[in-house]
C-alpha cells in the first residue's frame, strides 16, 4: 500500500495541472474552441504520463528485478514513453497559447526587406535543444533584424519570431557558458584528487 501511495506522490505534480487543464478546457470550450481542445488533449496526455509512471514503477521495475527484462530495456521503455507523452503535451500547450489569434494589422513600408523571423526562431530552438553555438548566430541576427525593424527597413511582422529566436539564443549561450565553467571545475577537481591509495 505504501508503494502505491509513494507512486501517487511521485506523479502528483502531473495530476494537479492535468486536472486544472481539463476543467479550464471544458469551461472555455464554447468560447475558445480550438485552444480549449488542445489543452484538454494535453491534459489527458499528462494524465497518461502519470499513469504510465505509476505502472512502470509497479510492474516494469518488478519485471526488471526478476530478470524478465533487462534494466536497459526498462530504461529505454520508460524514457521513450515519458519523453513522447511529455513532449506532445508541452507542444499542445504551447500551440494552444497562440491558436486562434488574429495577426495584428501592421503597416509595411514598400521598400522594407522581408523579415527572417522563422529562420532565427529555428536557430534559437536548435541552439537550446541541440547545438548551443547556434545561439550566437540567433542572437546577432535577432539584434540586427530588430534594429532594422525599428528603423522601418525590415518587415515588422516577424518581430515576435525574431525576438523569441534571439532570447532562445541568449539562453543557449548562457547555458553553454555555465556548462563550460562546470566542465572546467569538474576537470580541476578531478586533477586535484589523489587516485593513489
N, C-alpha and C positions, 0 to 999 in steps of 0.2 A: 504493500500500500504506500509506503514512504517513497518507493521508486517512482510510482505514478505521480505522486504529489511533487517530487523533485523535477520530473519531466515537465509537469504542468507549469511549474515556476520558471523553467528554462524557456518555455515558449510563450509565457505570459506577455512579454514585450511585443510579440507579434499579434496576439489575440486582441488586445485592447485597441490598437489603431485600426485593426481589421473590422472590429465591430462598430467602431465610431464611423469608419468609412462606409460601411453598409447602411447604417442609419442615415448619415448625411446624404448618401447617394439616393436612397429612397425618398428622403424629404425633398430633394431638389430635382427629382426625376421629371416632373411636369414642366418645370421652369427652364432647366438646362439639361436637356435630354442626353446629348452626346457625352459631355463630361461626366454626368452622373452615372451613365452606364459604364464608362471606363473606370470610375472609382469603385463601383460595385464589383466589377470583374477583378480589379487589382486587389480589393479586399478579400475576395474569395480565394485568390491565389496566395495571399498571405496566410489565410486560414489553412489552406492545403499545405503550405510550407511548414506551419506549426504542427499540423497533424503528422506530416512525414517525419519531422524531427522526433516527435514522441514515439512513433512506430519504429524508427531506426534505432532509437535508444533502447526500446523494449525488445525488439526482435532481431535486428541485424547485428547488434552487439553480441547477443546470445549466440547467434549463428557463427560469428567470428571467434568467439571464445571457445565454442565446441569444435572448431576446426572445419566446419561445413564450408565456409567461405574464408578466404584469406583476409587479413586486416587491410591489405592493399585494395582488395575488391570492395570491402566495406567502405573504405575511404573514398574510392572512386565513385561509388554509387551515391553516397551521402553528399559528397561535394558537388557532383554534377546536378543532382535534383535540387539541392539547396540553391546553387548558382542560377539555374534556369528559372526556377519559380521566383527567386528574389529579383533577378534582372527583369523578368517580364512584369512583375508588379511595379517595380520602380519606373520602368518605361511607360506603362499605362498611366501611372500617377503624374509623371512629368508631362505626358501628352495631354492629359485631362486639364492641366492648368492652362493650356493655351487653345484648346479645342473650341471651335465656335466663335472665336473672337474676330471681329471685322478689323481689317487693317485700316489705320487712320489715313485720311487723305493728306498727302504731302505734296507740296509744290516742288517740282524738279526743274532746275534750270535746263534749257535746251542744250547747252554745251557741257553739261555735267557728265563726268565719266561714270560708267556703271559701277556699282558697289561690288566688293569682294567679300561680302559678309559670310556666305556659305563656306568658301574655302578657309577663311580664317577660323570659323567655328569648328570645322572639321580638324584643322591643325591643333586647335586648343583641346579638343576632346582626345585626339590621338596623343597629344603631349602628356595629358594626365593619365591616360589608360595604358599607353604602350611605350612611347619614346620621348622622355622629358625634354631633350634638347630642341624638339619642335616648338616648345613653348617660347623660346627666344624669338623664333620667326613669327609666331602668332602675336606675340606682344608688340614687336616692332611694326609689323604690318597694321595691327589694330590701332596703334598710336598714330601712325601716318594717315590711315584712312579716316579716322575720327577727326583729325585736324582738317583733312580735305573736305569732309562733310560739313564741318563748321564753317569753312571758308566758302562753301557753295560750289566747290569744284567737283564734288562726287555726289552721286545719288544718295540722299539721306535715308532712304527706305531700308538700307542694310545696317542701320545703326544698332538695332538690338543684337543681331547675329555677330557683328563686329565687336561689340562691347563684350558679349559673352565669351567669344573666342579669345579676346585679349585677356580677360580675367582668368579664364582657364589656363592660358599660357603662363600668366604670372604665378598662379597656384602651382603649376608644374615646375616652374623654376625654383620656387621656394622649397618644394618637396625634394627636388634634385639636390639643392644645396644642403638641406638637412640630412639627406641620405649620404652625401659625400662626407659631411662632418662626422656622422655616426660611423661610417666605414673607417675613417681616419682614426677616430677614437678607439674603435674595436681593434684595428691593427696595432695601434700604440699599446693598448692594454695587453694584447697577446704577445707583443715583442718584449714587454717588461715582465712577463710571467716566467718564472723558472720552471722548466719542464723536467728537470732532473730531480730524482727523489732524494 
